Amino acid sequence: EISLGLVGSEMCIRDSIYFAWRPGKHVRALGFANEGLGTDRHAAIKRAMEKNVQVDRERARIKDRVSGFVPGTFDHLVRVYRGSSQDKIKPSKSWNKLADSTQGKYNTYLDRFIKKFSDDLVSDFTTEIINSIHSSMSHEPHAANYALSVLSALFREARLHTSLFGITENPCHGVERYGKKDGVAPREVFWSQDQQSTFLKVAQKLDPEVAMGFYLMVYSGQRLSDCLAMQNTDFDGEKIRVVQEKTDKKIWVPCHQDLKARINQHIKDRAQTGHIGGAILQTIGHKEFKKRYFSSRWDKVMAKTGLSDLRRHDIRSTAVIRLAEAECTVPEIASITGHSLANVESILSHYWQRTFKQAKNAMNKLEKSENTAPEKAPK
């Protein structure tokens, strides 16, 4: 359809030969049109060859589209990142490390991006383009920042497959996230003792399993998914064995005396009904809770408490705050909750409201210290 030897066609203009690239009808159907190549034969040949390569690529794209995706595109990258059973592509290591709930959130954004950028080549994405995507969501700064995190993880995977996607740098690097001035402030809410008492009073009446779940979370500092996975055999009377789903860390959490009493009573009450063993938290049918089902029961209890500003996710940070108020060191806190040292410090920085109790403790320490006052106060 394209004459390679004559570079399309030749037309005599005065004493010169004018070259042109003229595709046949089947190539024109792919979206290509005639292009003048000028009178320089070498430049015309070079350009014609470039056009021919474009045609080959387009044909390959169409052929591969029949099998499900176009190589090197955004759609291809998403499949490499999160896997595709249809294309027999296994999920990436980084994807498998994400918790199920995080994968669900990522999927929401990835599906949205695929609709917009499916056939765009990954190598065409620049920091400027990523910044434009981020800026287009400025009316939802929290969502914009989360979307940027998803894209950053995605392009980080692309860098591991340079031969497929042709990038060596992550285009998300250099894009500035929205901050406090843009309405994105770190959440600084944790459960006070009064709020905990209010919730537990309602939970113990409406749904004892939810109450038990609260005790496990606030005393162990573990995620809900890890608490739901705790088995009776993980509790030896003094401590609970935890294998954190998100990080795969294996830790033993010493039990507070109140938690030990609660667990022992909980197991004893269940044994009286003829049910021994299994998870500490169980459904009516004595099965291990699915996270979504437990969350729905939690929400029903929460709706009766009037504590609308609090979230279940705040409980883990509340555990950190309680340990800090008990004057535990950062390493001591991390040994219980399984956080990294940096994460504990970040939580204390973002969530720890400066309370009168802390101020009073600080002043008491100052009064007890020696040689701090310039002169003694008169008696």
C-alpha positions as CSV (number, residue, x, y, z in Angstrom):
1,E,0.0,0.0,0.0
2,I,3.0,2.3,0.5
3,S,5.8,2.4,-2.0
4,L,9.0,2.2,0.1
5,G,11.4,2.3,-2.9
6,L,9.9,5.5,-4.3
7,V,9.0,7.0,-0.9
8,G,5.3,7.2,-1.6
9,S,5.3,9.1,-5.0
10,E,7.2,11.6,-6.9
11,M,5.9,14.8,-8.6
12,C,8.0,17.0,-10.9
13,I,7.8,20.7,-9.8
14,R,9.8,22.8,-12.3
15,D,13.3,21.2,-12.3
16,S,12.9,19.5,-8.9
17,I,11.3,16.3,-7.7
18,Y,8.7,16.7,-4.9
19,F,8.2,13.7,-2.7
20,A,5.0,12.7,-0.9
21,W,3.9,9.9,1.4
22,R,0.6,8.6,0.1
23,P,-1.0,5.7,2.0
24,G,-3.5,3.3,0.4
25,K,-7.2,3.1,1.4
26,H,-6.6,0.5,4.2
27,V,-4.0,2.6,5.8
28,R,-6.1,5.7,5.5
29,A,-8.8,3.8,7.3
30,L,-6.4,3.7,10.3
31,G,-6.4,7.5,10.4
32,F,-3.4,8.3,8.2
33,A,-3.5,10.9,5.5
34,N,-1.2,12.1,2.6
35,E,1.8,14.0,3.7
36,G,4.2,16.1,1.6
37,L,7.8,15.3,2.2
38,G,9.6,18.1,0.3
39,T,12.3,17.9,-2.3
40,D,15.2,16.6,-0.3
41,R,15.4,12.9,-1.2
42,H,17.3,11.8,2.0
43,A,15.0,13.7,4.3
44,A,11.9,12.4,2.5
45,I,13.1,8.8,2.8
46,K,13.8,9.2,6.5
47,R,10.3,10.7,7.1
48,A,8.6,8.1,5.0
49,M,10.3,5.3,7.0
50,E,9.1,7.0,10.2
51,K,5.5,7.1,8.9
52,N,5.8,3.4,7.9
53,V,6.9,2.6,11.5
54,Q,3.8,4.5,12.8
55,V,1.6,2.4,10.6
56,D,3.2,-0.9,11.8
57,R,2.7,0.3,15.4
58,E,-0.9,1.1,14.8
59,R,-1.6,-2.2,13.2
60,A,0.1,-3.9,16.2
61,R,-2.0,-1.9,18.6
62,I,-5.2,-3.0,16.8
63,K,-4.1,-6.6,16.7
64,D,-3.2,-6.6,20.4
65,R,-6.4,-4.8,21.3
66,V,-8.3,-7.9,20.1
67,S,-6.4,-9.9,22.8
68,G,-7.3,-7.4,25.5
69,F,-4.8,-4.5,25.7
70,V,-2.3,-2.5,23.8
71,P,1.4,-3.0,24.9
72,G,3.0,-0.1,26.6
73,T,-0.2,1.7,27.4
74,F,-1.8,2.9,30.7
75,D,-4.2,-0.1,30.5
76,H,-1.3,-2.5,30.1
77,L,0.5,-1.0,33.1
78,V,-2.6,-1.3,35.3
79,R,-2.9,-5.0,34.3
80,V,0.8,-5.5,35.2
81,Y,0.3,-3.7,38.5
82,R,-2.8,-5.4,39.8
83,G,-2.8,-8.5,37.7
84,S,-5.2,-9.8,35.0
85,S,-6.5,-13.4,35.1
86,Q,-7.8,-12.9,31.5
87,D,-4.3,-12.1,30.3
88,K,-2.6,-14.6,32.7
89,I,-0.7,-11.7,34.4
90,K,0.0,-12.2,38.1
91,P,-0.4,-9.2,40.4
92,S,2.8,-7.4,41.2
93,K,4.6,-7.7,44.6
94,S,3.7,-4.2,45.6
95,W,0.0,-4.9,44.8
96,N,0.0,-8.0,46.9
97,K,1.4,-6.1,49.9
98,L,-1.7,-3.9,50.0
99,A,-4.5,-4.7,52.4
100,D,-7.8,-5.8,50.8
101,S,-9.4,-2.6,51.8
102,T,-6.6,-0.5,50.3
103,Q,-6.8,-2.6,47.1
104,G,-10.5,-1.8,46.9
105,K,-9.8,2.0,47.2
106,Y,-7.0,1.8,44.6
107,N,-9.3,-0.1,42.2
108,T,-11.8,2.8,42.4
109,Y,-9.2,5.3,41.2
110,L,-7.5,2.9,38.7
111,D,-10.8,2.1,37.0
112,R,-11.6,5.8,36.7
113,F,-8.2,6.5,35.2
114,I,-8.5,3.7,32.7
115,K,-11.6,5.3,31.2
116,K,-9.6,8.4,30.6
117,F,-6.1,7.2,29.7
118,S,-6.5,3.5,28.6
119,D,-4.7,3.8,25.2
120,D,-2.2,6.5,26.2
121,L,1.4,5.4,26.2
122,V,3.0,5.3,29.6
123,S,6.1,6.9,28.2
124,D,4.1,9.9,27.2
125,F,3.2,10.8,30.8
126,T,5.2,13.7,32.2
127,T,5.3,15.5,35.5
128,E,3.4,18.3,33.8
129,I,0.6,15.9,32.8
130,I,0.4,14.3,36.3
131,N,0.3,17.8,37.9
132,S,-2.6,18.6,35.5
133,I,-4.5,15.6,36.7
134,H,-3.9,16.4,40.3
135,S,-4.9,20.1,39.7
136,S,-8.1,19.0,38.0
137,M,-9.3,17.5,41.3
138,S,-8.5,20.6,43.4
139,H,-12.2,20.9,44.4
140,E,-11.5,17.6,46.3
141,P,-8.0,18.0,47.8
142,H,-8.1,14.9,49.9
143,A,-9.2,12.8,46.9
144,A,-6.6,14.5,44.7
145,N,-3.8,13.6,47.1
146,Y,-5.0,10.0,47.3
147,A,-5.2,9.8,43.5
148,L,-1.6,11.1,43.3
149,S,-0.6,8.3,45.7
150,V,-2.2,5.7,43.5
151,L,-0.6,7.1,40.4
152,S,2.8,7.2,42.1
153,A,2.5,3.5,43.1
154,L,1.5,2.7,39.5
155,F,4.4,4.5,37.8
156,R,6.8,3.1,40.4
157,E,5.8,-0.3,39.0
158,A,6.4,0.9,35.5
159,R,10.0,1.8,36.3
160,L,10.6,-1.9,37.1
161,H,9.6,-2.8,33.6
162,T,11.5,-0.2,31.5
163,S,11.5,-2.5,28.4
164,L,7.7,-2.6,28.4
165,F,6.9,1.0,29.3
166,G,10.0,3.0,28.4
167,I,10.3,5.2,31.6
168,T,13.2,5.5,34.0
169,E,11.7,8.2,36.2
170,N,8.4,8.4,38.1
171,P,6.5,11.4,36.6
172,C,4.7,11.8,39.9
173,H,7.8,13.0,41.6
174,G,7.8,16.8,41.9
175,V,4.1,17.1,42.0
176,E,3.2,19.1,45.2
177,R,0.4,17.7,47.3
178,Y,-2.4,19.8,48.7
179,G,-1.8,20.9,52.3
180,K,-3.4,22.8,55.2
181,K,-3.8,26.0,53.2
182,D,-5.8,24.0,50.6
183,G,-8.1,22.5,53.2
184,V,-6.1,19.3,53.8
185,A,-5.3,19.2,57.5
186,P,-4.2,16.0,59.3
187,R,-7.0,14.5,61.3
188,E,-6.5,15.4,65.0
189,V,-9.3,13.4,66.6
190,F,-9.1,10.6,69.1
191,W,-11.6,9.0,71.5
192,S,-11.7,10.6,75.0
193,Q,-12.5,8.5,78.0
194,D,-16.0,9.9,78.2
195,Q,-16.6,9.1,74.5
196,Q,-15.3,5.5,75.0
197,S,-17.6,5.0,77.9
198,T,-20.6,6.3,75.9
199,F,-19.9,4.0,73.1
200,L,-19.3,0.9,75.3
201,K,-22.5,1.6,77.3
202,V,-24.5,1.4,74.1
203,A,-22.5,-1.4,72.5
204,Q,-22.7,-3.7,75.5
205,K,-26.5,-3.3,75.5
206,L,-27.0,-3.7,71.7
207,D,-24.1,-5.8,70.5
208,P,-21.6,-7.3,72.9
209,E,-19.4,-8.6,70.0
210,V,-18.9,-5.0,68.9
211,A,-18.1,-4.0,72.4
212,M,-15.5,-6.8,72.6
213,G,-14.1,-5.6,69.3
214,F,-13.7,-2.1,70.7
215,Y,-11.8,-3.5,73.7
216,L,-9.4,-5.5,71.5
217,M,-8.7,-2.5,69.2
218,V,-8.1,0.1,71.9
219,Y,-6.0,-2.1,74.2
220,S,-4.0,-3.8,71.5
221,G,-3.6,-0.9,69.1
222,Q,-4.2,-3.3,66.2
223,R,-6.3,-2.8,63.0
224,L,-9.8,-4.2,62.9
225,S,-8.9,-6.8,60.3
226,D,-6.2,-8.1,62.7
227,C,-8.5,-8.2,65.6
228,L,-11.2,-10.1,63.7
229,A,-8.5,-12.7,62.8
230,M,-7.5,-13.2,66.5
231,Q,-8.3,-16.8,67.6
232,N,-8.9,-18.1,71.1
233,T,-5.7,-20.1,70.8
234,D,-3.8,-16.8,70.1
235,F,-4.6,-15.8,73.7
236,D,-2.5,-17.5,76.3
237,G,-4.0,-15.7,79.3
238,E,-1.3,-13.0,79.4
239,K,-0.7,-11.9,75.8
240,I,-2.2,-12.2,72.3
241,R,-0.3,-13.4,69.2
242,V,-0.9,-11.1,66.2
243,V,0.2,-11.6,62.6
244,Q,-0.5,-8.2,61.0
245,E,-2.2,-8.6,57.7
246,K,-0.9,-5.4,56.2
247,T,2.8,-5.7,57.2
248,D,3.0,-9.5,57.9
249,K,4.7,-8.6,61.2
250,K,4.4,-11.2,63.9
251,I,4.1,-9.7,67.4
252,W,3.0,-10.6,70.9
253,V,0.8,-8.0,72.6
254,P,0.8,-8.1,76.4
255,C,-2.8,-7.8,77.6
256,H,-4.0,-5.0,79.9
257,Q,-5.6,-6.5,83.0
258,D,-9.0,-5.2,81.9
259,L,-8.6,-6.8,78.5
260,K,-7.6,-10.1,80.0
261,A,-10.7,-10.1,82.2
262,R,-12.9,-9.2,79.2
263,I,-11.5,-11.9,77.0
264,N,-11.7,-14.6,79.7
265,Q,-15.3,-13.7,80.4
266,H,-16.2,-13.6,76.7
267,I,-14.7,-17.0,76.1
268,K,-16.4,-18.4,79.2
269,D,-19.8,-17.1,78.2
270,R,-19.5,-18.6,74.8
271,A,-18.4,-22.0,76.2
272,Q,-21.5,-22.1,78.3
273,T,-23.5,-22.2,75.1
274,G,-21.5,-25.2,73.9
275,H,-19.2,-23.3,71.5
276,I,-15.4,-23.6,72.2
277,G,-12.6,-22.4,70.1
278,G,-12.5,-20.4,66.9
279,A,-12.1,-16.6,66.6
280,I,-12.4,-14.4,69.7
281,L,-15.0,-12.4,67.8
282,Q,-17.8,-14.5,66.2
283,T,-21.0,-14.0,64.3
284,I,-24.3,-15.3,65.6
285,G,-23.6,-18.5,63.6
286,H,-20.2,-18.8,65.4
287,K,-18.2,-18.0,62.3
288,E,-15.3,-15.5,62.0
289,F,-16.5,-12.1,61.1
290,K,-16.0,-10.6,57.6
291,K,-14.8,-7.1,57.9
292,R,-17.8,-5.6,56.0
293,Y,-20.3,-7.5,58.2
294,F,-18.6,-6.4,61.4
295,S,-18.5,-2.8,60.2
296,S,-22.2,-2.8,59.4
297,R,-22.9,-3.9,63.0
298,W,-20.5,-1.3,64.3
299,D,-22.3,1.4,62.3
300,K,-25.6,0.4,63.8
301,V,-24.2,0.8,67.3
302,M,-22.5,4.1,66.4
303,A,-25.7,5.5,65.1
304,K,-27.2,5.2,68.6
305,T,-24.4,6.9,70.4
306,G,-24.5,10.4,68.9
307,L,-20.7,10.4,68.4
308,S,-20.9,11.5,64.8
309,D,-17.4,13.1,64.7
310,L,-15.6,9.9,65.6
311,R,-14.4,7.1,63.3
312,R,-13.5,3.5,64.0
313,H,-10.1,4.2,62.4
314,D,-9.3,6.7,65.1
315,I,-9.2,4.0,67.7
316,R,-5.7,2.8,66.7
317,S,-4.4,6.3,67.1
318,T,-6.3,6.5,70.4
319,A,-4.3,3.5,71.6
320,V,-1.1,5.3,70.8
321,I,-2.2,8.4,72.6
322,R,-3.2,6.4,75.7
323,L,0.2,4.8,75.8
324,A,1.9,8.1,75.4
325,E,-0.1,9.6,78.2
326,A,1.0,6.7,80.4
327,E,4.6,8.0,79.6
328,C,5.5,5.1,77.4
329,T,8.4,5.8,75.1
330,V,8.1,5.7,71.3
331,P,9.9,2.3,71.0
332,E,7.6,0.9,73.8
333,I,4.5,2.1,71.9
334,A,5.8,0.6,68.7
335,S,6.5,-2.7,70.3
336,I,2.8,-3.0,71.2
337,T,1.0,-1.5,68.2
338,G,3.4,-2.8,65.5
339,H,3.9,0.7,64.1
340,S,7.3,1.8,62.9
341,L,9.0,4.3,65.1
342,A,8.5,7.0,62.5
343,N,4.8,6.3,62.3
344,V,4.4,6.5,66.1
345,E,6.1,9.9,66.1
346,S,3.9,11.0,63.2
347,I,0.7,10.0,65.0
348,L,1.8,11.8,68.2
349,S,2.6,14.9,66.1
350,H,-0.7,14.9,64.2
351,Y,-3.2,13.5,66.7
352,W,-2.0,14.3,70.1
353,Q,-4.0,17.3,71.3
354,R,-2.2,19.3,73.9
355,T,-4.5,18.7,76.9
356,F,-4.6,20.2,80.4
357,K,-3.6,16.8,81.8
358,Q,-0.4,16.8,79.8
359,A,0.3,20.4,80.8
360,K,-0.3,19.6,84.5
361,N,2.0,16.6,84.3
362,A,4.7,18.7,82.8
363,M,4.4,21.4,85.5
364,N,4.4,18.7,88.3
365,K,7.7,17.4,86.8
366,L,9.1,20.9,86.8
367,E,8.2,21.4,90.4
368,K,9.8,18.1,91.4
369,S,13.0,18.7,89.6
370,E,16.0,20.2,91.4
371,N,17.7,23.5,90.9
372,T,15.2,24.9,88.4
373,A,13.9,28.0,90.2
374,P,16.1,31.1,90.4
375,E,15.0,31.6,94.1
376,K,12.7,29.8,96.5
377,A,9.2,31.1,96.8
378,P,8.4,32.7,100.2
379,K,6.6,30.4,102.6
